[in-house]
Amino acid sequence: MVTPTPVPEQVVFEKGGVYLHTSAKKHQDPDSLIAGVIRVVEKDNDVLLHWAPVEEAGDSTQIFFSKKDASGSDSCTSEEEPTFDPGYEPDWAVISTVRPRARRSEPTRGAEPSSPRGSWAFSVSLGELKSIRRSKPGLSWAYLVLVTQAGGSLPALHFHRGGTRALLRVLSRYLLLASSPQDSRLYLVFPHDSSALSSSFHQLQLFDQDSSNVVSRFLQDPYSTTFGGFSRVTNFFRGALQPHPEGASPDLPPPPEDEPEPGFEVISCVELGPRPAVERAPQVTEEEWARHVGPEGRLQQVPALKARIFSGGLSPGLRREAWKFLLGYLSWEGSAEEHKAHMRKKTDEYFRMKLQWKSVSPEQERRNSLLHGYRSLIERDVSRTDRTNKFYEGPQNPGLGLLSDILLTYCMYHFDLGYVQGMSDLLSPILYVIQNEVDAFWCFCGFMELVHGNFEESQETMKRQLGQLLLLLRVLDPPLCDFLDSQDSGSLCFCFRWLLIWFKREFPFPDVLRLWEVLWTGLPGPNLHLLVACAILDMERDTLMLSGFGSNEILKHINELTMKLSVEDVLTRAEALYRQLTACPELPHNVQEVLGLVPPAEPCSPSPSVSPLPLSPTRAPPAPPPPADTAAQPDSSLEILPEEEEEEEGANS
């Protein structure tokens, strides 16, 4: 009798510094920490996830987790043995005080299962996994909690030296990890088998009528690579869908109308065509603008005029007039007389609002902590806004007083938002160009209509934009995304300041004027500023990927790009990226929404609650801030520090 040759096991992933915490105390003592190694092992037509203590790390088959123990009873759902509830997430996850029973296999390589620490070792087939939960951001290290199909959870794995992202990437080779729409830190696990995936989606009622067609379409594509929705910046999943059986049609009926369920976003990685060549046009001159002015001072052929501004920008002498139209202060369709009447009305309205805070006496202001807080924050920010620009330089510069007056009046105009740090950066170029207090105020209000969501305390708009940026970048350059993920920079938080104040700190002052007037045209779509960010990252991809940068070096390099970028080069590349995307016949629907090619779908549920981004726009305090020598402080507002940029995953090893 010929003994079959055993198939050797193959370790496809290994990571040390993965601990079990056996104490519920927040500050673990050394005796309660069990250091170990996590491995993903291919063995006997199965893939196993194995953890073993350091002294037992050579044994990859010591204990196999099973739904049932040797007696056949369910080992994880007994009423006498409570297990870790995946729906409850303490700030400090520890292993369950009652571990699920496991079935032991024959130990190999001299393993000693009787060892106290060795008894914690476990292996689980990836097919037994039901879900994976990640830890909250901001902890000293990240951890994962694995939940099995039987409902029990394995001991929480604490990655003291980082590695959770790398492990999830490896697991995505064998499994489809779908980010839950109701809990952004929970991944639901599905096999790559398309029929099983279809069945799982049907059972869970994950899709409504519209999105069921999306799933059918992608399941029929044998080469699709998918990743999850971007409700949270750092959440994604990737996996290769196996070919759908020929002739089979995955029937995914919608859930009952009385039980609507939010769906997962499924994004297909598509092949983009070649990037087209783009050339910028000459700037629009005052003579060309005059040719568009018709009878009664009405502008004619406005779409063509906007297209010219998009492709070439405006000559400096034309900006004072044209910006009033671009920012909605004056109507593109109005006559000269209508514009004059409108400006008279708006002048009266402005000074009535300004009088509201001007008439407050110092004694009244001492009892109005909100107004006093706004004034203090505005004075501090204005004192360090564009002070190297001749329009604002000098201690007694009247431009600084106008900045303060306009920003305080805006607090009267928009009580709910008030003043938030960064607004002075947006007003400064407008006042510089318009050089009129009233007109600059209303132009600033028009700009804030576009970006006011950036300054809301919930930061939902910023989270959405970072998610949309990640979506675009994932389609445009998957290798760059993978690299950033591997360096714990996949959240793109280093782009936060770019989007918050529309690249105001990244370009020289004259280039900011050109960039903004192009973006204000709304062409070629509503989110050109996201493509501008993609263009900058595309220009720097080789430097980032070939230099071996870690997360801190990536952040440092991005910050050092300030004032070194050419706005014309960036705009040219951004337009080329737009054309490359829109030329793709199979562009995913969500990407089309971001580019404005199709109307956005109505959200079926609120976005999941996530932790705030590292940098929050500073709001005025309810009480006066302590006095400080602001003049001596460097202009460091809105800086993103390295330790704030990422979810700490293993910094404190």
C-alpha positions as CSV (number, residue, x, y, z in Angstrom):
1,M,0.0,0.0,0.0
2,V,1.4,3.3,-1.1
3,T,1.2,6.1,1.5
4,P,0.0,9.3,-0.1
5,T,2.6,12.1,0.1
6,P,1.4,14.7,2.5
7,V,0.9,18.1,1.0
8,P,3.3,20.5,2.7
9,E,1.8,23.5,4.4
10,Q,2.7,26.9,3.1
11,V,2.9,30.0,5.2
12,V,1.6,32.9,3.2
13,F,1.7,35.5,6.0
14,E,3.4,35.8,9.3
15,K,3.5,38.6,11.8
16,G,5.1,38.7,15.2
17,G,4.2,41.0,18.1
18,V,0.6,39.9,18.2
19,Y,-0.5,39.6,21.8
20,L,-3.4,38.2,23.8
21,H,-4.5,40.3,26.8
22,T,-5.7,38.1,29.6
23,S,-6.6,40.9,32.0
24,A,-9.6,43.2,31.8
25,K,-7.5,46.1,33.3
26,K,-6.7,48.9,31.0
27,H,-3.1,48.9,31.9
28,Q,-1.8,45.4,31.4
29,D,0.8,43.9,33.7
30,P,3.5,41.8,31.9
31,D,2.1,38.6,33.3
32,S,-1.2,39.2,31.6
33,L,0.3,39.6,28.1
34,I,0.9,36.6,25.9
35,A,3.2,37.4,22.9
36,G,2.6,35.3,19.8
37,V,2.8,35.0,16.1
38,I,-0.1,35.1,13.7
39,R,0.1,33.1,10.5
40,V,-2.0,32.4,7.4
41,V,-1.3,28.9,6.3
42,E,-2.3,27.0,3.2
43,K,-2.7,23.3,4.1
44,D,-4.6,20.3,2.7
45,N,-6.8,22.4,0.3
46,D,-7.7,24.7,3.2
47,V,-6.5,28.0,4.5
48,L,-6.0,28.4,8.2
49,L,-5.5,31.4,10.4
50,H,-3.2,30.3,13.2
51,W,-2.0,32.0,16.3
52,A,0.5,30.6,18.8
53,P,2.6,31.9,21.7
54,V,6.2,32.7,20.9
55,E,7.5,29.5,22.4
56,E,5.0,27.5,20.5
57,A,5.1,29.5,17.2
58,G,6.6,26.6,15.2
59,D,3.4,24.5,15.7
60,S,0.8,25.4,13.1
61,T,-1.7,22.6,13.9
62,Q,-2.0,22.4,17.6
63,I,-5.6,23.4,18.1
64,F,-8.3,23.6,15.5
65,F,-11.4,25.7,16.2
66,S,-14.6,24.0,15.4
67,K,-18.3,24.8,15.6
68,K,-18.8,21.8,17.8
69,D,-16.7,20.0,20.3
70,A,-16.1,16.3,20.4
71,S,-19.4,15.6,22.0
72,G,-21.2,17.2,19.1
73,S,-22.7,20.0,21.2
74,D,-22.4,23.6,20.2
75,S,-19.3,24.9,22.0
76,C,-20.0,28.6,21.6
77,T,-23.7,29.1,22.2
78,S,-24.2,27.4,25.5
79,E,-26.2,29.5,27.9
80,E,-23.7,28.8,30.7
81,E,-20.8,30.1,28.6
82,P,-21.2,33.7,27.5
83,T,-18.9,34.8,24.7
84,F,-17.6,38.1,23.5
85,D,-20.5,40.0,22.0
86,P,-19.4,41.6,18.7
87,G,-22.1,44.2,19.0
88,Y,-20.4,45.6,22.1
89,E,-17.0,47.3,21.8
90,P,-15.2,48.3,25.0
91,D,-12.5,50.9,24.8
92,W,-10.0,48.2,25.7
93,A,-10.8,44.8,24.2
94,V,-9.5,41.7,26.1
95,I,-10.1,38.1,25.5
96,S,-13.3,36.6,26.8
97,T,-13.1,35.3,30.3
98,V,-14.6,32.1,29.1
99,R,-12.9,30.9,25.9
100,P,-14.9,28.8,23.4
101,R,-14.1,25.1,23.5
102,A,-11.8,23.9,20.8
103,R,-11.1,20.6,19.3
104,R,-7.5,19.6,19.6
105,S,-5.7,17.8,16.8
106,E,-2.6,15.7,17.2
107,P,0.3,18.1,18.1
108,T,3.4,18.1,15.9
109,R,7.0,19.1,16.2
110,G,7.1,18.3,19.8
111,A,4.4,20.8,20.8
112,E,3.3,20.7,24.4
113,P,-0.4,21.6,24.6
114,S,-0.2,21.2,28.3
115,S,2.0,24.4,28.5
116,P,-0.1,27.1,30.2
117,R,0.6,29.7,27.5
118,G,0.5,27.1,24.7
119,S,-3.1,26.3,25.7
120,W,-4.1,29.6,24.2
121,A,-3.0,28.7,20.7
122,F,-5.7,28.3,18.1
123,S,-6.2,27.7,14.4
124,V,-9.4,28.4,12.5
125,S,-10.3,27.7,8.9
126,L,-11.1,30.9,7.0
127,G,-14.3,29.2,6.0
128,E,-15.4,29.2,9.6
129,L,-15.2,33.0,9.9
130,K,-18.4,35.1,10.0
131,S,-17.1,38.6,10.7
132,I,-14.0,40.6,11.7
133,R,-14.2,43.6,13.9
134,R,-11.4,46.3,14.0
135,S,-10.6,48.4,17.1
136,K,-11.5,52.0,17.5
137,P,-8.9,54.5,16.2
138,G,-6.7,56.3,18.7
139,L,-5.6,53.3,20.8
140,S,-1.9,52.6,21.4
141,W,-2.3,49.6,19.1
142,A,-5.0,48.1,17.0
143,Y,-6.7,44.8,17.6
144,L,-9.0,42.4,15.7
145,V,-11.8,40.3,17.0
146,L,-12.7,37.2,14.9
147,V,-16.2,35.9,15.1
148,T,-17.1,32.4,13.8
149,Q,-20.1,31.1,12.0
150,A,-21.2,29.5,15.3
151,G,-21.4,32.9,16.9
152,G,-18.4,32.6,19.2
153,S,-15.4,34.9,19.1
154,L,-11.8,34.0,19.2
155,P,-9.5,35.8,21.6
156,A,-8.9,39.4,20.5
157,L,-5.6,39.8,18.7
158,H,-3.6,42.9,19.7
159,F,-1.1,44.0,17.1
160,H,1.5,45.8,19.2
161,R,3.8,46.3,16.2
162,G,1.1,47.0,13.6
163,G,-0.1,44.7,10.9
164,T,-3.9,44.6,11.0
165,R,-4.1,46.2,7.5
166,A,-1.6,43.8,6.1
167,L,-3.4,40.8,7.6
168,L,-6.8,42.0,6.2
169,R,-5.2,42.4,2.7
170,V,-4.0,38.8,2.8
171,L,-7.4,37.6,4.0
172,S,-9.0,39.4,1.1
173,R,-7.2,37.0,-1.3
174,Y,-9.3,34.2,0.0
175,L,-12.4,36.0,1.3
176,L,-14.7,38.9,0.4
177,L,-14.6,41.4,3.3
178,A,-17.6,43.6,3.1
179,S,-17.7,46.7,5.3
180,S,-21.0,46.8,7.2
181,P,-23.1,49.9,6.4
182,Q,-24.2,50.2,10.0
183,D,-20.9,49.6,11.7
184,S,-17.8,50.9,9.8
185,R,-15.4,48.8,11.9
186,L,-17.2,45.5,11.2
187,Y,-16.3,43.4,8.2
188,L,-18.7,40.7,7.1
189,V,-17.0,37.7,5.7
190,F,-18.1,35.9,2.5
191,P,-16.5,33.2,0.4
192,H,-15.3,34.1,-3.1
193,D,-17.8,31.6,-4.5
194,S,-20.2,33.8,-6.4
195,S,-23.3,31.7,-5.7
196,A,-22.5,31.7,-2.0
197,L,-22.1,35.4,-2.1
198,S,-25.4,35.8,-3.9
199,S,-27.1,33.6,-1.4
200,S,-25.5,35.4,1.5
201,F,-26.6,38.8,0.2
202,H,-30.1,37.4,-0.3
203,Q,-30.3,36.0,3.2
204,L,-29.1,39.2,4.8
205,Q,-31.3,41.4,2.6
206,L,-28.5,43.8,1.9
207,F,-29.7,45.3,-1.3
208,D,-32.7,47.3,-2.3
209,Q,-34.3,47.2,-5.8
210,D,-31.9,49.5,-7.4
211,S,-28.7,48.1,-6.1
212,S,-29.7,44.4,-6.8
213,N,-29.0,45.1,-10.5
214,V,-25.6,46.4,-9.5
215,V,-24.7,43.1,-7.8
216,S,-25.9,41.1,-10.7
217,R,-23.9,43.1,-13.2
218,F,-20.7,42.7,-11.2
219,L,-21.2,39.0,-10.4
220,Q,-21.2,38.4,-14.2
221,D,-17.8,39.9,-14.6
222,P,-15.3,37.2,-13.9
223,Y,-12.4,39.5,-13.4
224,S,-13.9,42.1,-11.2
225,T,-12.1,43.2,-8.1
226,T,-14.4,44.8,-5.6
227,F,-14.0,47.0,-2.5
228,G,-16.5,48.3,-0.1
229,G,-18.3,51.7,0.2
230,F,-16.5,54.7,1.5
231,S,-18.9,55.7,4.3
232,R,-15.7,55.9,6.4
233,V,-12.4,57.1,4.9
234,T,-10.4,54.1,6.1
235,N,-12.8,51.3,5.3
236,F,-12.5,49.2,2.2
237,F,-12.6,45.6,1.1
238,R,-11.1,43.9,-1.9
239,G,-11.6,40.5,-3.4
240,A,-11.6,38.7,-6.7
241,L,-15.0,37.4,-7.8
242,Q,-14.9,34.0,-9.4
243,P,-16.6,33.6,-12.8
244,H,-20.3,33.3,-12.6
245,P,-21.6,30.0,-14.0
246,E,-22.4,30.3,-17.6
247,G,-26.1,30.7,-18.2
248,A,-26.9,31.2,-14.5
249,S,-28.5,34.4,-13.4
250,P,-28.1,35.4,-9.8
251,D,-31.6,36.2,-8.8
252,L,-31.4,38.8,-6.0
253,P,-34.9,39.9,-5.2
254,P,-35.3,43.1,-3.2
255,P,-36.0,42.9,0.5
256,P,-39.6,43.4,1.7
257,E,-40.6,47.0,1.6
258,D,-41.4,47.1,5.3
259,E,-37.8,46.0,6.0
260,P,-35.5,48.3,4.0
261,E,-31.8,47.5,4.5
262,P,-28.9,49.7,3.4
263,G,-26.6,48.0,0.8
264,F,-22.9,47.7,0.4
265,E,-21.3,49.7,-2.3
266,V,-19.6,47.4,-4.8
267,I,-17.0,49.0,-7.0
268,S,-15.5,47.4,-10.0
269,C,-11.8,47.9,-10.8
270,V,-12.0,48.9,-14.5
271,E,-9.3,49.2,-17.2
272,L,-8.9,52.8,-18.1
273,G,-7.8,53.9,-21.5
274,P,-4.8,56.0,-22.3
275,R,-4.6,59.4,-20.7
276,P,-5.3,62.1,-23.2
277,A,-3.0,65.1,-23.8
278,V,-4.4,68.4,-22.5
279,E,-3.2,71.9,-23.2
280,R,-4.3,74.9,-21.3
281,A,-5.6,77.9,-23.2
282,P,-4.6,81.6,-22.9
283,Q,-6.2,83.6,-20.2
284,V,-9.5,85.5,-20.8
285,T,-8.6,89.1,-21.5
286,E,-10.7,92.2,-20.8
287,E,-11.2,92.6,-24.5
288,E,-12.6,89.1,-24.9
289,W,-14.9,89.6,-21.9
290,A,-16.2,92.8,-23.5
291,R,-17.2,90.9,-26.6
292,H,-19.6,88.9,-24.4
293,V,-21.3,92.0,-23.0
294,G,-24.5,92.6,-25.0
295,P,-27.3,95.2,-24.9
296,E,-28.2,96.6,-21.5
297,G,-25.0,95.2,-20.1
298,R,-26.2,91.6,-20.2
299,L,-23.6,88.8,-20.7
300,Q,-24.1,86.7,-23.7
301,Q,-22.9,83.1,-24.5
302,V,-22.3,82.5,-20.9
303,P,-21.5,78.7,-21.2
304,A,-18.8,79.5,-23.7
305,L,-17.4,82.2,-21.5
306,K,-17.3,79.9,-18.5
307,A,-15.6,77.2,-20.6
308,R,-12.9,79.8,-21.5
309,I,-12.4,80.7,-17.9
310,F,-12.0,77.0,-17.1
311,S,-9.5,76.4,-19.8
312,G,-7.4,79.6,-19.4
313,G,-8.4,81.6,-16.3
314,L,-8.8,85.3,-16.1
315,S,-6.4,88.2,-16.7
316,P,-5.6,90.0,-13.4
317,G,-7.4,93.2,-14.4
318,L,-10.6,91.3,-15.2
319,R,-10.9,89.4,-11.9
320,R,-12.5,92.2,-9.9
321,E,-15.5,92.2,-12.1
322,A,-15.6,88.6,-13.2
323,W,-15.3,87.1,-9.7
324,K,-18.6,88.7,-8.7
325,F,-20.3,86.6,-11.3
326,L,-18.4,83.4,-10.6
327,L,-19.3,83.7,-6.9
328,G,-22.9,84.4,-7.4
329,Y,-22.9,88.0,-6.2
330,L,-24.1,89.2,-9.6
331,S,-26.4,87.2,-11.9
332,W,-25.0,86.1,-15.2
333,E,-28.4,87.0,-16.8
334,G,-28.9,90.4,-15.2
335,S,-28.6,93.8,-16.9
336,A,-26.3,96.6,-15.7
337,E,-29.2,98.5,-14.1
338,E,-30.3,95.3,-12.3
339,H,-26.8,94.8,-11.0
340,K,-26.7,98.4,-9.6
341,A,-30.0,98.0,-7.8
342,H,-28.9,94.6,-6.4
343,M,-25.6,96.1,-5.1
344,R,-27.4,99.0,-3.5
345,K,-29.7,96.5,-1.7
346,K,-26.9,94.3,-0.6
347,T,-24.9,97.3,0.7
348,D,-27.7,98.3,3.0
349,E,-28.1,94.7,4.1
350,Y,-24.4,94.4,4.9
351,F,-24.2,97.5,7.1
352,R,-27.3,96.5,9.0
353,M,-25.7,93.2,9.9
354,K,-22.4,95.0,10.7
355,L,-24.2,97.4,13.0
356,Q,-25.5,94.4,15.0
357,W,-22.0,93.7,16.4
358,K,-20.6,97.2,16.1
359,S,-23.3,98.5,18.5
360,V,-22.4,96.1,21.2
361,S,-20.5,97.9,24.0
362,P,-17.4,96.5,25.7
363,E,-19.5,95.9,28.8
364,Q,-22.1,94.0,26.8
365,E,-19.5,91.9,25.1
366,R,-18.0,90.8,28.4
367,R,-21.4,89.1,29.0
368,N,-21.6,87.7,25.5
369,S,-19.0,84.9,25.6
370,L,-19.9,83.7,22.1
371,L,-19.3,87.1,20.4
372,H,-16.1,87.7,22.5
373,G,-14.9,84.2,21.5
374,Y,-15.5,84.9,17.8
375,R,-13.7,88.2,18.0
376,S,-10.7,86.8,19.8
377,L,-10.3,83.9,17.4
378,I,-10.7,86.2,14.3
379,E,-8.2,88.7,15.6
380,R,-5.7,85.9,16.2
381,D,-6.2,84.3,12.8
382,V,-6.2,87.6,10.9
383,S,-3.0,88.7,12.5
384,R,-1.2,85.8,10.8
385,T,-3.1,85.6,7.5
386,D,-1.0,86.3,4.3
387,R,1.2,88.8,6.2
388,T,3.9,88.5,3.5
389,N,1.5,89.9,0.9
390,K,1.9,93.6,0.5
391,F,-1.8,94.1,0.7
392,Y,-1.7,92.8,4.3
393,E,1.8,93.5,5.6
394,G,2.6,96.0,8.3
395,P,1.2,96.3,11.9
396,Q,-1.4,99.0,11.1
397,N,-2.5,97.7,7.7
398,P,-6.2,98.7,7.0
399,G,-6.7,95.4,5.1
400,L,-6.4,93.5,8.4
401,G,-9.2,95.6,9.8
402,L,-11.4,94.9,6.8
403,L,-10.7,91.1,7.2
404,S,-11.8,91.3,10.8
405,D,-14.9,93.3,10.1
406,I,-16.1,91.1,7.2
407,L,-15.6,87.9,9.3
408,L,-17.4,89.3,12.3
409,T,-20.3,90.4,10.1
410,Y,-20.4,86.9,8.6
411,C,-21.0,85.6,12.1
412,M,-24.1,87.8,12.1
413,Y,-25.1,86.5,8.6
414,H,-24.6,82.8,9.5
415,F,-25.3,82.4,13.2
416,D,-25.2,78.6,13.2
417,L,-21.8,78.4,11.6
418,G,-20.2,81.5,13.0
419,Y,-16.4,81.7,12.5
420,V,-14.2,78.7,12.2
421,Q,-10.5,78.6,11.8
422,G,-9.5,78.6,8.1
423,M,-12.2,81.1,6.9
424,S,-9.7,83.9,7.0
425,D,-7.6,82.0,4.4
426,L,-10.6,81.9,2.1
427,L,-11.5,85.6,2.5
428,S,-8.0,87.0,2.1
429,P,-7.7,86.5,-1.7
430,I,-11.2,87.7,-2.3
431,L,-10.6,91.0,-0.5
432,Y,-7.3,91.3,-2.2
433,V,-9.0,91.1,-5.6
434,I,-12.3,92.9,-5.0
435,Q,-10.8,95.7,-2.8
436,N,-14.3,96.7,-1.5
437,E,-15.6,95.7,1.8
438,V,-19.3,95.1,0.9
439,D,-18.6,93.4,-2.5
440,A,-15.9,91.2,-0.9
441,F,-18.3,90.2,1.9
442,W,-21.0,89.0,-0.6
443,C,-18.4,87.2,-2.7
444,F,-17.1,85.5,0.4
445,C,-20.7,84.4,1.2
446,G,-20.9,82.9,-2.3
447,F,-17.7,81.0,-1.7
448,M,-18.9,79.8,1.7
449,E,-22.1,78.4,0.0
450,L,-19.8,76.0,-1.8
451,V,-17.6,75.0,1.1
452,H,-19.5,75.8,4.3
453,G,-19.8,72.0,4.9
454,N,-16.1,71.8,5.3
455,F,-16.3,73.8,8.5
456,E,-19.3,72.1,10.2
457,E,-18.5,70.5,13.5
458,S,-19.7,67.1,12.5
459,Q,-17.1,67.0,9.7
460,E,-19.4,64.8,7.7
461,T,-18.7,66.8,4.5
462,M,-14.9,66.4,4.9
463,K,-15.3,62.7,5.6
464,R,-17.4,62.3,2.5
465,Q,-14.9,64.2,0.3
466,L,-12.0,62.2,1.6
467,G,-14.0,59.1,0.8
468,Q,-14.7,60.3,-2.7
469,L,-11.0,61.2,-3.2
470,L,-10.1,57.7,-2.1
471,L,-12.7,56.3,-4.5
472,L,-11.2,58.2,-7.5
473,L,-7.7,57.4,-6.6
474,R,-8.6,53.7,-6.2
475,V,-9.9,53.7,-9.8
476,L,-7.1,55.8,-11.2
477,D,-4.1,54.2,-9.4
478,P,-4.7,51.0,-7.4
479,P,-1.0,50.4,-6.9
480,L,-0.6,53.8,-5.2
481,C,-3.6,53.1,-3.0
482,D,-2.1,49.8,-2.0
483,F,1.2,51.4,-1.2
484,L,-0.5,54.1,1.0
485,D,-2.5,51.4,2.7
486,S,0.7,49.4,3.4
487,Q,2.1,52.5,5.1
488,D,-1.0,53.2,7.2
489,S,-1.7,56.3,5.0
490,G,-4.6,54.9,3.1
491,S,-7.1,57.2,4.9
492,L,-5.5,60.2,2.9
493,C,-5.8,62.4,6.0
494,F,-2.7,64.2,4.7
495,C,-5.0,65.7,2.1
496,F,-7.3,67.2,4.7
497,R,-5.9,70.7,4.5
498,W,-6.0,70.6,0.7
499,L,-9.7,70.1,0.7
500,L,-10.6,72.2,3.7
501,I,-9.3,75.5,2.3
502,W,-9.1,74.5,-1.4
503,F,-5.3,74.3,-1.6
504,K,-4.8,77.9,-0.2
505,R,-1.6,76.9,1.6
506,E,-0.2,74.7,-1.2
507,F,0.3,77.2,-4.0
508,P,1.8,80.7,-4.3
509,F,-0.7,83.5,-3.9
510,P,-1.1,84.3,-7.6
511,D,-1.6,80.6,-8.4
512,V,-4.3,80.3,-5.8
513,L,-6.2,83.1,-7.6
514,R,-6.0,81.2,-10.9
515,L,-6.9,77.8,-9.3
516,W,-10.0,79.2,-7.5
517,E,-11.5,81.0,-10.5
518,V,-11.1,77.8,-12.6
519,L,-12.8,75.7,-9.8
520,W,-15.6,78.3,-9.4
521,T,-16.7,77.7,-13.0
522,G,-18.1,74.3,-11.9
523,L,-16.6,72.7,-15.0
524,P,-16.2,70.1,-16.0
525,G,-18.0,68.8,-13.0
526,P,-18.8,69.6,-9.3
527,N,-15.7,68.0,-7.8
528,L,-12.7,69.2,-9.9
529,H,-10.9,70.0,-6.6
530,L,-10.8,66.2,-5.9
531,L,-9.2,65.6,-9.3
532,V,-6.7,68.4,-8.4
533,A,-5.8,66.4,-5.4
534,C,-5.5,63.2,-7.5
535,A,-3.3,65.1,-9.9
536,I,-0.9,66.2,-7.2
537,L,-0.6,62.6,-5.9
538,D,-0.2,61.4,-9.4
539,M,2.7,63.8,-9.9
540,E,4.3,62.6,-6.7
541,R,3.6,58.8,-7.0
542,D,7.1,57.8,-8.0
543,T,8.7,59.8,-5.3
544,L,6.3,58.3,-2.7
545,M,6.5,54.7,-3.9
546,L,10.2,54.4,-4.8
547,S,11.7,56.2,-1.8
548,G,10.6,53.7,0.8
549,F,8.6,56.3,2.7
550,G,6.8,55.4,5.9
551,S,3.7,57.2,7.1
552,N,5.6,60.0,8.8
553,E,7.8,60.5,5.7
554,I,4.8,60.6,3.4
555,L,3.2,63.3,5.6
556,K,6.5,65.3,5.7
557,H,6.9,65.0,1.9
558,I,3.3,66.2,1.3
559,N,3.8,69.2,3.6
560,E,7.0,70.1,1.9
561,L,5.3,70.4,-1.4
562,T,3.9,73.8,-0.2
563,M,4.7,76.6,-2.7
564,K,6.6,74.2,-5.0
565,L,3.7,73.1,-7.2
566,S,2.8,74.7,-10.6
567,V,-0.9,75.4,-10.8
568,E,-0.9,75.1,-14.6
569,D,0.7,71.7,-14.5
570,V,-1.7,70.5,-11.8
571,L,-4.8,71.8,-13.7
572,T,-3.6,70.2,-16.9
573,R,-3.2,66.9,-15.2
574,A,-6.5,67.1,-13.4
575,E,-8.3,67.8,-16.7
576,A,-6.5,64.8,-18.3
577,L,-7.6,62.6,-15.4
578,Y,-11.2,63.7,-15.9
579,R,-11.1,62.9,-19.6
580,Q,-9.4,59.6,-18.9
581,L,-12.2,58.6,-16.5
582,T,-15.1,59.8,-18.5
583,A,-13.8,58.0,-21.6
584,C,-14.1,54.7,-19.8
585,P,-17.4,53.0,-20.9
586,E,-17.6,50.9,-17.8
587,L,-17.0,53.6,-15.2
588,P,-18.6,52.5,-11.9
589,H,-21.8,54.3,-11.0
590,N,-20.4,55.8,-7.8
591,V,-17.4,57.3,-9.7
592,Q,-19.9,58.8,-12.2
593,E,-21.7,60.4,-9.3
594,V,-18.6,62.0,-8.0
595,L,-17.7,63.4,-11.4
596,G,-21.3,64.7,-11.8
597,L,-22.0,62.5,-14.8
598,V,-25.2,61.1,-13.2
599,P,-27.3,62.6,-10.3
600,P,-26.3,61.3,-6.9
601,A,-28.4,58.5,-5.5
602,E,-30.6,59.3,-2.5
603,P,-29.0,57.9,0.7
604,C,-30.9,55.0,2.1
605,S,-29.7,55.4,5.6
606,P,-27.6,57.8,7.7
607,S,-23.8,57.4,7.4
608,P,-22.4,55.2,10.2
609,S,-21.0,57.0,13.1
610,V,-17.2,57.3,12.9
611,S,-14.5,58.9,15.0
612,P,-13.6,62.5,14.1
613,L,-10.8,63.0,11.7
614,P,-7.5,64.0,13.2
615,L,-7.8,67.7,12.4
616,S,-10.9,69.5,13.4
617,P,-11.4,73.1,12.3
618,T,-11.1,75.2,15.5
619,R,-14.3,76.7,16.7
620,A,-14.6,79.8,18.8
621,P,-14.6,78.9,22.4
622,P,-17.6,79.9,24.5
623,A,-15.3,81.8,26.9
624,P,-12.5,84.2,26.1
625,P,-9.2,82.3,25.3
626,P,-6.2,83.1,27.5
627,P,-4.1,85.9,26.3
628,A,-1.1,84.9,24.1
629,D,1.6,86.6,22.1
630,T,0.1,85.7,18.7
631,A,2.3,88.0,16.8
632,A,5.3,85.9,17.9
633,Q,3.7,82.6,17.0
634,P,4.5,81.0,13.6
635,D,1.7,80.6,11.1
636,S,1.1,77.0,12.1
637,S,-2.7,76.9,12.0
638,L,-4.2,73.9,10.2
639,E,-1.0,72.0,10.3
640,I,-1.3,68.2,10.5
641,L,1.2,66.7,12.9
642,P,2.6,63.3,12.1
643,E,1.2,61.8,15.3
644,E,-2.3,63.1,14.3
645,E,-2.3,61.8,10.8
646,E,-3.0,58.2,11.2
647,E,-4.8,55.7,13.3
648,E,-2.1,54.5,15.5
649,E,-1.7,50.9,14.8
650,G,1.5,49.9,16.3
651,A,3.5,53.0,17.1
652,N,3.9,52.1,20.7
653,S,5.5,48.7,20.4
